[in-house]
Amino acid sequence: MTISRSKKTLYVMMFTALILLLTACAKGEAHVTVHTDGTADVKFNMQLNNRNLELIGQPDLLDTIRESFTEQGFETETAATEDSKGLSATKKIDLNTSSMDLPDSIVYTHESDEGFLFTTHRIVVDADLMAGLPDNSLTDRLQSIPSFVRNLVLKDVDLDFKLTLPIKPESSNASQTSDDQKTLNWNIDPLSKNHLELAVKVPNITNIIITAVVAFIIVVVIIILIRKKKKRTP
């Protein structure tokens, strides 16, 4: 009876220690700021817990990620503390010329509804991050870890995708929005599929200017006709 209680106590202590070990896992944020000239600033920030990197057998994972960003033309900076490692990567891209080479685990659709004054763009993204992991030692290591441990490692991962637009979107399924409603934030779940929706109504500047000029001319003509009519009235 005493042995049984001791075992139960030991299991509880081990499980509690495991939870404490995995509590501070990883934090990451991808922020895309779109400008009116068709360019965008892309910035990634991430922080990984050293203990969890050791647990999955990838203590040099952050260096590998940094090399990948550098190869893609990003400027990178790293920072380290006693318990974690951090990485930031920034790049300015031209949305008019940049092509989107997405992995199979990310499905992107874009529909446009062109009107005379406005064009509505509807964007839908379905992303499965776990399915997008490359077939390498990291994937094998993750698969070798018992599922309940893997879930504990990943369940507290804090991932955010932020999008700042020059105009307010018409609608979205973002988790949070800024006070001016121009910055949208989606909380990304690494263990399941993520569904992002966004609709933006973009003004057709040329047609708006033409419409404004025509309206101005019509108003001027009406005013002139009214004045002429008043002068003729005895």
Helices and strands as residue ranges (DSSP letters): H 2-22, E 26-34, E 39-49, H 50-55, H 61-71, E 75-80, E 84-94, E 106-114, E 118-127, G 130-132, H 137-144, H 147-155, E 158-164, E 171-172, E 176-177, E 183-188, E 194-203, H 205-232
